[in-house]
Amino acid sequence: MSVRSKLIYLTIIIMIMLSGLLITIANNCVAKKTKRDIEAIPLPERTERIEALSSAGKLVGSGNGMQYFGAVLIKSGLSLEELDAHYSQYREKEDYYIVEPQTNQKIKATENQLSFEHDINGDDYYIVYSWGDTKYEFLYYYDIRGH
C-alpha cells in the first residue's frame, strides 16, 4: 500500500471520528439548552434553586433514539399545585416544565439513570424538568448513545 493510500485511509478514519465527536458535542448542547431554558424561568416566591443538570442519550424506554433532558432541583415552601401553576404558564409543550416531588437523589423520569448530587432531606424538594428536541435529525440518529 502506498503512502498516499495510507494517508487517504487515515484521513477518512479521522473524519469519521471527528464527526462522531462533533455530533456528541452538538447533542450535549441541545440537552444543556433544555436545562438553561428551565433556569431562565423566574423562580416563584419562597423557592430556591438547588441544582441543575442535563443529559443526552437513551434515558427511558427501549429501542433507538436520542433523548434530551434538562432538570432543576428546587426547594420550595409552595405546594406542588402552586409550583405547577407557576411553571405551566411557561409551558409550550406537554413535556416542558414538568413539576414533581423529589424524595431522593434518583430521578424517576429517567428510569433512575440520572441522579442529583445534593442530599435530599424533607418533603419540600421538587424537580422541574423538560424533554428537549432538535430540528437537526442527523444529530438524533447518528449519536451512538441513542442506540
C-alpha positions as a Markdown table, in Angstrom:
| # | Residue | x | y | z |
|---|---|---|---|---|
| 1 | Met | 0.0 | 0.0 | 0.0 |
| 2 | Ser | 1.4 | 3.4 | -1.0 |
| 3 | Val | 1.9 | 6.3 | 1.4 |
| 4 | Arg | -0.8 | 8.2 | -0.5 |
| 5 | Ser | -3.4 | 5.4 | 0.1 |
| 6 | Lys | -2.4 | 5.2 | 3.8 |
| 7 | Leu | -2.9 | 9.0 | 4.1 |
| 8 | Ile | -6.3 | 8.8 | 2.4 |
| 9 | Tyr | -7.5 | 6.0 | 4.8 |
| 10 | Leu | -6.1 | 7.8 | 7.8 |
| 11 | Thr | -7.9 | 11.0 | 6.7 |
| 12 | Ile | -11.2 | 9.1 | 6.4 |
| 13 | Ile | -10.8 | 7.5 | 9.8 |
| 14 | Ile | -10.0 | 10.8 | 11.4 |
| 15 | Met | -13.1 | 12.4 | 9.7 |
| 16 | Ile | -15.4 | 9.7 | 10.9 |
| 17 | Met | -14.0 | 10.0 | 14.5 |
| 18 | Leu | -14.3 | 13.8 | 14.4 |
| 19 | Ser | -17.9 | 13.7 | 13.1 |
| 20 | Gly | -18.8 | 11.3 | 16.0 |
| 21 | Leu | -17.3 | 13.7 | 18.5 |
| 22 | Leu | -19.0 | 16.8 | 16.9 |
| 23 | Ile | -22.4 | 15.0 | 17.0 |
| 24 | Thr | -21.9 | 14.1 | 20.6 |
| 25 | Ile | -21.0 | 17.7 | 21.5 |
| 26 | Ala | -24.0 | 19.1 | 19.5 |
| 27 | Asn | -26.4 | 16.7 | 21.3 |
| 28 | Asn | -24.9 | 17.7 | 24.7 |
| 29 | Cys | -25.6 | 21.3 | 23.7 |
| 30 | Val | -29.2 | 20.6 | 23.0 |
| 31 | Ala | -29.6 | 19.0 | 26.4 |
| 32 | Lys | -27.8 | 21.9 | 28.1 |
| 33 | Lys | -30.1 | 24.4 | 26.3 |
| 34 | Thr | -33.1 | 22.4 | 27.6 |
| 35 | Lys | -31.7 | 22.9 | 31.2 |
| 36 | Arg | -30.9 | 26.6 | 30.6 |
| 37 | Asp | -34.5 | 27.2 | 29.4 |
| 38 | Ile | -35.8 | 25.9 | 32.8 |
| 39 | Glu | -33.2 | 28.0 | 34.6 |
| 40 | Ala | -34.3 | 31.1 | 32.7 |
| 41 | Ile | -37.8 | 30.9 | 34.2 |
| 42 | Pro | -38.1 | 33.2 | 37.2 |
| 43 | Leu | -38.4 | 31.3 | 40.5 |
| 44 | Pro | -41.7 | 31.7 | 42.3 |
| 45 | Glu | -41.7 | 33.2 | 45.8 |
| 46 | Arg | -40.3 | 31.1 | 48.7 |
| 47 | Thr | -38.4 | 28.9 | 46.3 |
| 48 | Glu | -34.7 | 28.4 | 45.8 |
| 49 | Arg | -32.7 | 26.6 | 43.0 |
| 50 | Ile | -30.5 | 23.9 | 44.5 |
| 51 | Glu | -29.0 | 22.1 | 41.5 |
| 52 | Ala | -29.4 | 21.7 | 37.7 |
| 53 | Leu | -28.4 | 19.0 | 35.3 |
| 54 | Ser | -28.7 | 17.9 | 31.7 |
| 55 | Ser | -28.1 | 14.8 | 29.7 |
| 56 | Ala | -28.4 | 13.4 | 26.2 |
| 57 | Gly | -28.7 | 9.7 | 25.4 |
| 58 | Lys | -31.2 | 6.9 | 25.6 |
| 59 | Leu | -32.7 | 7.8 | 29.0 |
| 60 | Val | -36.0 | 5.9 | 29.0 |
| 61 | Gly | -37.6 | 3.0 | 27.2 |
| 62 | Ser | -36.0 | 0.7 | 24.8 |
| 63 | Gly | -35.1 | 0.9 | 21.1 |
| 64 | Asn | -33.1 | 3.6 | 19.3 |
| 65 | Gly | -33.2 | 7.3 | 19.6 |
| 66 | Met | -31.7 | 10.3 | 21.4 |
| 67 | Gln | -33.4 | 12.0 | 24.3 |
| 68 | Tyr | -32.5 | 15.4 | 25.6 |
| 69 | Phe | -33.2 | 16.0 | 29.3 |
| 70 | Gly | -32.8 | 19.1 | 31.4 |
| 71 | Ala | -33.8 | 19.4 | 35.1 |
| 72 | Val | -33.6 | 21.7 | 38.0 |
| 73 | Leu | -33.9 | 20.7 | 41.7 |
| 74 | Ile | -35.7 | 23.3 | 43.7 |
| 75 | Lys | -36.6 | 23.6 | 47.4 |
| 76 | Ser | -39.9 | 25.4 | 48.0 |
| 77 | Gly | -42.4 | 26.4 | 50.6 |
| 78 | Leu | -45.1 | 26.2 | 48.0 |
| 79 | Ser | -47.3 | 23.2 | 47.2 |
| 80 | Leu | -46.9 | 21.0 | 44.2 |
| 81 | Glu | -50.1 | 22.6 | 42.8 |
| 82 | Glu | -48.8 | 26.1 | 43.3 |
| 83 | Leu | -45.5 | 25.3 | 41.6 |
| 84 | Asp | -47.2 | 23.6 | 38.7 |
| 85 | Ala | -49.4 | 26.6 | 38.2 |
| 86 | His | -46.3 | 28.8 | 38.1 |
| 87 | Tyr | -44.4 | 26.7 | 35.6 |
| 88 | Ser | -47.5 | 25.8 | 33.5 |
| 89 | Gln | -47.8 | 29.4 | 32.4 |
| 90 | Tyr | -44.4 | 29.0 | 30.5 |
| 91 | Arg | -45.3 | 25.5 | 29.2 |
| 92 | Glu | -45.4 | 25.5 | 25.4 |
| 93 | Lys | -45.5 | 21.7 | 25.0 |
| 94 | Glu | -46.8 | 19.0 | 27.2 |
| 95 | Asp | -43.3 | 17.7 | 28.1 |
| 96 | Tyr | -41.9 | 21.1 | 29.2 |
| 97 | Tyr | -41.5 | 22.3 | 32.7 |
| 98 | Ile | -43.0 | 19.3 | 34.5 |
| 99 | Val | -43.0 | 19.7 | 38.2 |
| 100 | Glu | -42.9 | 16.6 | 40.5 |
| 101 | Pro | -41.9 | 16.0 | 44.1 |
| 102 | Gln | -38.3 | 14.8 | 44.5 |
| 103 | Thr | -37.9 | 12.5 | 47.5 |
| 104 | Asn | -34.4 | 11.2 | 46.9 |
| 105 | Gln | -31.4 | 11.8 | 44.6 |
| 106 | Lys | -32.6 | 9.5 | 41.8 |
| 107 | Ile | -34.6 | 11.0 | 39.0 |
| 108 | Lys | -37.6 | 8.8 | 38.3 |
| 109 | Ala | -38.4 | 10.4 | 34.9 |
| 110 | Thr | -35.1 | 9.0 | 33.5 |
| 111 | Glu | -35.8 | 5.5 | 35.0 |
| 112 | Asn | -33.3 | 6.3 | 37.7 |
| 113 | Gln | -30.4 | 6.6 | 35.2 |
| 114 | Leu | -29.7 | 10.2 | 36.4 |
| 115 | Ser | -29.3 | 11.5 | 40.0 |
| 116 | Phe | -28.9 | 14.8 | 41.7 |
| 117 | Glu | -25.7 | 15.3 | 43.8 |
| 118 | His | -27.5 | 17.2 | 46.5 |
| 119 | Asp | -28.7 | 15.2 | 49.6 |
| 120 | Ile | -32.4 | 15.5 | 49.6 |
| 121 | Asn | -34.0 | 15.6 | 53.1 |
| 122 | Gly | -37.6 | 16.7 | 53.5 |
| 123 | Asp | -40.8 | 16.9 | 51.6 |
| 124 | Asp | -40.1 | 20.4 | 50.2 |
| 125 | Tyr | -37.9 | 19.4 | 47.3 |
| 126 | Tyr | -39.2 | 19.3 | 43.7 |
| 127 | Ile | -37.8 | 18.6 | 40.3 |
| 128 | Val | -38.7 | 20.8 | 37.3 |
| 129 | Tyr | -37.8 | 19.0 | 34.1 |
| 130 | Ser | -38.2 | 19.1 | 30.3 |
| 131 | Trp | -37.6 | 16.8 | 27.4 |
| 132 | Gly | -35.9 | 18.7 | 24.6 |
| 133 | Asp | -35.7 | 18.2 | 20.9 |
| 134 | Thr | -33.6 | 19.2 | 17.9 |
| 135 | Lys | -34.5 | 20.3 | 14.5 |
| 136 | Tyr | -31.4 | 18.6 | 13.1 |
| 137 | Glu | -32.4 | 14.9 | 12.6 |
| 138 | Phe | -28.9 | 13.7 | 11.8 |
| 139 | Leu | -27.9 | 14.6 | 15.4 |
| 140 | Tyr | -30.8 | 12.4 | 16.6 |
| 141 | Tyr | -29.8 | 9.3 | 14.6 |
| 142 | Tyr | -26.1 | 9.3 | 14.5 |
| 143 | Asp | -25.1 | 9.5 | 18.1 |
| 144 | Ile | -24.0 | 6.1 | 19.5 |
| 145 | Arg | -25.6 | 6.9 | 22.9 |
| 146 | Gly | -29.0 | 6.7 | 21.3 |
| 147 | His | -28.7 | 3.1 | 20.4 |
